[in-house]
Amino acid sequence: MRPVDLARPYGLSGQAIRNYEAAGVLPAAERTRSGYRNYTAEHASALRTFLALVPAHGHAVARSIMALVNDGRADEALVVVDRSHAELLADRQALDAIEQALTALTGSDRRDQRSSTIAAVAHRLELRPATLRRWERAGLLRPDRDPATGYRVYGPDDVRDAHIVAQLRRSGYLLAQIVPLLDELRNANSSASVASALVDRRARLHDRARAMLHAAAELGRHLDGLT
């Protein structure tokens, strides 16, 4: 097959195929006497596998997996796959922890819209105020300051964030891992939109899990064809 023949069923260009080969996504093609690339069923299988891996693992990871396979390092490629599956599980566990933290805020805590001091929030979470200050320096908490005293003032959203951070920390998450999760929730400006954001996030994780199943099947077939 010519590059365009390989590309056409997937709506790609011949240049995209050449770029994939240069990036290691496809094995090196043999050349005709006149110098043209000659792609085979193995290349078609590799392309099909890569395109299945992208929605499951992301473009960079998919490229890494295929480069390792094409280099004869399938065992290392499977380690990369396993690592990506572990990250998906960690994302699920993080979402569960966030929902648990929000559930803990139901009842009197959620009805209480008053501002809180750092000491009060720390007491509620059974933490030291120094821990909350450390989380603030890491960008996880953003309490206002009382203009008269300079003391930290935790509003309802700040208390919510502190509960979420505390729950994720108990689940073993690093501070740097928590920052993007909180940023996503802060874009939701109401309890209803926060709940919607969590539902959307769970749906994306579900879609990714299904994509991983499809990608695993394609990768398995491709590896079987190489042996």
N, C-alpha and C positions, 0 to 999 in steps of 0.2 A: 504494500500500500504506500501511496504517497502521503505526505503530511496532510494534505487537504482531504484525502480519503479517510484518514483516521479521525480527523477533526469534525467532519461534516455531521455525523449522527448526534453530536453533542452541542452543535451550534457554536463550535470554536473555529478559530482561524488556523491556517497552516503555520503561521508564525507562533501561535500559542503552543502548538505541538513542539516546534523546534525549541521554544523557551523551556518547556517542560523537560525535554531531553537534556538541555544544558544544565538545568537545575537538579538533575538526578532523579526526577520523578519517573521518567521513562528510561529503560536501559538504552545504552548506546545503539544506534541503528547502524546496520551495515550499509555500505555505499555501493552503488552500481559503478561500472567502469567509467561512466561519465561523471561520477561524483554525486549523484542524487541519492538521498536517503531512501532506504527500503525498509518499511515497517511491516511487522508480522503480527500474527495472532497474539503473541506474547506481549507486544506493545499495546494492542487493543485491550488485553486483560489488565495490564498495568494501569492504563488510563482509566478504565472503568472502575478499578479499585481505588485509585486516587480520588476520583470524583465522588465516590461513596464515602471516603474517609473525611473529606473536607467538612461537611455539615456535622459530622460526629465529633471530630477532634480539632477542627480549625485548620486553616490553610498551612500554617507553619509546621504544626505537628504532623499533619498528613504528608507534607513534603519530606519531613525527617524520616517517617516510617518507610516511605517508598524508596528513599535514597539508601537506607540501610538494607532493605530487601534486595534492591538492584546491585548492591555491593556484596551480596552473599552473606549478609549478617542478619538473617531472619530472627535469630534468638534475641538480638538486641532490639530489633523492631518490635517484637512482642512485649518486651519490657516497657517500651514507650507507650504501647497500647494499654498495658496494665496500669501505668502511671496515670494515664488520662481517665481510665475508669475509676481509679481511686479518687481523682479530683472531682469527678461527678458525684460520687458518694459523699465526699466532704461538703460539696455544695448542698446536697440534700440535707445533710445533718445540720448545716448552718441555718438553712431555712426552718428546719424543725426547732432549732434553738431560738430563733427570732420569734417564731409563733408562740413558743412557751413563755418567752419574756413578755410579750404583749398580753398573753392570757393572764399572767401574774399581775398585770396592771388593771384588770377588770375590777368592778366593784368600787369600793371606796377610793382606791388610789386613782382610778380613772375619773371619778366624779369630782375629785379634789383638784380644782383648777388654780389653786393658789401657788405662788412661787415658794421655793424651798431654799434653804441654805445648804451649803456644801456639807455641813455637819449632819443635817437632817437626812440628806440623800445617802450619805455614807452609812449612817445608822440603819436606814431602811434596807440597804443592800449588804449590811454586815461587812463593810469595808472601812479602811482608813481614809480620811480626807486626802492624805498624800497620794493614795492610789487614784482618786478622781483627778487630782491635779496632774498626775503623770499622763492619764488618758487625755486630758485637755491639751497638754503639750504635744501629744502625738496626733492631734487633730480630730480625735474621736468625740470630744465634748466641746460645746461652744456656749457656755453660760454667759449671760450678760453680767455687767457690773453695776452695782448700785452707785449712781453718780455722787451721792453724798458721802458714802463710806468706802467705796471701792471694793466692797465685798462681792463675792460671786452670788448671782441670783439664778437659780435653776427654775425655769418655767416648765410647764407640763411636757413639752417636747424634749427638753433637756433631760427630764426625769425618765422619759421613755427611752431615750438614747442610752442613758446610764444603765437601765435595766437590760437592754439588748447587749451592750458591751459586757456586762457582768456575766450574762448567760453564755455568751460566746467564749469568753475567757475560761469559764468553767468547763466548757466543751473542748478546750485545748487550742483555740484559735489564737494566732499571733495578732498583735495590734495592727500590723500592716495588712493582714488579711481582712480585718474588720472594716477598715476605712471605706473601701468601695461598696460594701454592703450597706453601710449607713448612708453614704452619699445617695445611693439609689432610693432609699426610703425617704430621705429628706426632700426629694423632688416631689413626693406626694404630700400635699398640703392639708389633708384631712384624714380622719380615721378611716373613712370609707375608701379614700384613694390609697391609703397604706395597705388596707386589706386587698384592694384590687391589684396593687403592685406585687403583693405576695402571691396572689393567685396566678398572675401573669408569669412570675418567676418560676413557680412550680410547673406551669404548662411548658415553659421553655426547657426546663430540665427533663420533663417527660419526652418532649420532642427529641432532645439530644440523646436520651437513652434509646429511643426507637431507632434513631439514625445510627447509633453504635451497633445495634443488633444487625442492621442491614450491612454496615461496613465490615463487621466481623465475618459475615457470610461471604462477602466479596473477597476479603483478604484471604480467607481460608481456601476459597476456590483458586485464587491466584497462586498461593503457595503450593497447593496440590499440583497445579499444572507445571510448576518449576521442578518438581522432584521426578 
